[in-house]
Amino acid sequence: MTRQEIAILLLLLVLCTIVAALSPQFLSVVNLQNVARLVGTYGIFSIGVGVVIITGGIDLSVGSICALLGVLLSMMLVEWHWAPAVALAAVLLLGGVLGGAHGLLITRLGLQPFIVTLCGLLLYRGAARYVANDSTKGFGAGQGFEWVRALASGSVGGVPMPFVVMCVVAAIAWVLLHRSVYGRHLFAVGHNAEAARYSGVRTGAVVAWAYALSGVLAALSAVIIAFYTNSISPASHGNFYELYAIAAAVVGGCSLRGGEGTVLGIVIGAALLQVLRNLVNLLDIPGSLDFAVMGAVILFGAVADQLFGRRMRRGGP
């Protein structure tokens, strides 16, 4: 583990200790399972957004992708009676296609990531509302696809499936980012895209695949969240998920300038945010402060990143 990962982990442990002292209910089995479920759910798409941030980009479309794909998954299974395996494959493929389209618009047309993914946020939200006719979708009793529900919202030995899935995704992402040629190219593009291009790195392909990966992980989260809530309102489902993902990545050590970050740090960052949210719930603090916490976390991360980057540029200790 790096110093930064150790520091974030220690911060998480201190926070957990404080929360447990303020509310003993925090250590109850039911509460810990609920926190683990949320950490897994949010951690999956946070890893995808973190990979994009490492390239120096941003992805604001995660929440709207979750809404659109959640609606489509419900319609595929309940209304169109697709085979569950086909519906899951279609949702994951569509997520990858949407993310890849973002990457191509950014790399081929030279559009800014902020603009492209902001347009995606608006476009997919509108599409979700149109497809669902602005009505709430769900899965009912889940007859005919019980195994999908079990995979998305069940548990293994008391450990929620979303947390298990996140651990698998994190392990694969760790190998991809920290033990593969693609990972080296990804960090090189984030540090200096021009230098990477002159070194023979296909920077456009590296960035496009990063956005495609973010889309696939958003789709995977969409499946889990849809079954967890069993109610997908196209107007509000997935609202502000992109902020949680960005905050988790920033807290986890991803530099908003690009070129820095680790998978483990992102996972710890996601856990830190969910413990903070749990603290808000346990102490009956108004839930509206969730957004204040997100804003403060992102601002703190941006300030710390700027100060650290300035010190590095000056060659200071």
Phi, psi and omega in degrees: 000143177280167178301320182295317179296319178297318180297317180293320179296318177298321177298319178297316180296319178297317179297317179299320178297317180295315180297317180296325179289323181283328182215101179303339180297340181302324184272003177293150183300316182297316181292318179296322177295320179294318177296317180298322179297316181290321177300316179296314182298310181285330181295326183298306182285339176293325177298317179297315179294324177299320178298319178296317180297325178299330177284353184093009181255196180206152178228109181260005189261000188304311183298318181289326175296318177300319180294311183297313183288329175296317178297313182296321179298316178299315181292321178300317186276319188268318186262320183266348177056044174288155173297135184307316181297321179293318180297316179298315180298320181295319180295315180295320179295317180295321176300316178296322179294316180296315178296318178297324178297321176301313181299320181291320177298324181285317186274323183275321182260352178073023179283155180285136179306322181300314183292314183299311184283334173294318175297322176298318179304314181286317184296312184289327176295316178295320179296320179298317181292323180290313182297320182275359183057034179060023179249153181286136179250159179198190184240359179059225180280351178072028182293129179098344178219041180299326182293330177292316178299319180295320179293325184275325187229008179276202180210160178234111182059033181087352178266123182302140181302321178303323179291320178297315180298318179299319179298319178295314179299317181296320179296316179295316180296324179297315178297316182297317185276323190249356181222022181226162177297319179302319179298317178297319179293323180299312179293325179296318178296319179294323179291310183199100185297320181295314179298320179296320180295318179291341178273001177098006179281133177279082189299322180299315180294320180299313181292316181300317179293328177297317178290324176297318178298318178299321179294319179296316181291327174295321178295318178298318176296324180300319179296312182296315183293321181298316179286330179294315181275331184055022179205114183245103175268112187300338182279336186231345183298126177083007180302133175069011177299326181297328179291319177298319181294314180296317180297318179297318180294318181294313178299325182282001174105005176284126179279133178291348174278345181094162174087359182222146177143156178223154179294316180299319178299319179296317180297316179295321177299318178297319179296319180300316181294320181290327175294320176298317178296321179295322177299317178301317182290317184293327182265009179056035174282140181310130183298339180298340179289348175308315184289326176295320178296316180299315180297317180295321180295313181296318179296315179300316179296319180294318179295314179298320179295319180294315180294319179294318179296322179295319179295320180293321181293329179278351179078019181281170181286000000 
